[in-house]
């Protein structure tokens, strides 16, 4: 069985953080802070791998997008 994943994405226009399942067209939940979104993701799917969006430039010029909290 494949490991379940949940993504925490910052939504700039809305100013909040979305908890999203892979391939889902809509967020499972939204929270005002990243910490609250991570906590909510753990409530939704306790055994899931939670991946947090962190976009930054690396020294190689590519984007580093997802990390585990």
BELPEUR-V946744 format. One record per run of one state. SS is the DSSP state (H for helix, E for strand, - for the rest). FROM is the first residue (numbers start at 1). LEN is the number of residues. If there is no record, write none. Layout:
SS/FROM/LEN
SS/FROM/LEN
This chain:
-/1/4
E/5/7
-/12/4
E/16/6
-/22/7
E/29/3
-/32/2
H/34/11
-/45/4
E/49/9
-/58/5
E/63/6
-/69/1
